[in-house]
Amino acid sequence: MTRLLGQQPRIEVDLDPSGVPRTRPRWDGWSEPVEVCNQWRIEEAWWRRPIRRDYFKVAGPRLLALVYRDGVDGTWHLERVFDRRRIIEE
């Protein structure tokens, strides 16, 4: 089960020296250490407002989520939260 967040809230992310999220995305007063499971980049719509995003699927002790860095304005956002209990049970 997954929950796609409609407004994709801004989050704060601690990065390793190469710019990859490694510890403690912070959102709504909550944080935990994470590791990156997968990452990719999208770039599209250059003819209107461009979209450039670096996506990271991150996992922690209680969190499995999809976060991205907006390459246009440099902000970080939480896009999707996965139900970790359900994934572990399957």
Buried (B, 14 or more C-beta within 10 A) or exposed (E): EEEEBEEBEEBEBEEEEEEBBBBBBEBEEEBEEBEBEEBEEEEEEEEEEEEBBBBBBBBBEEBBBBBBBBBEEEBBBBBBBBEBEEEEEE
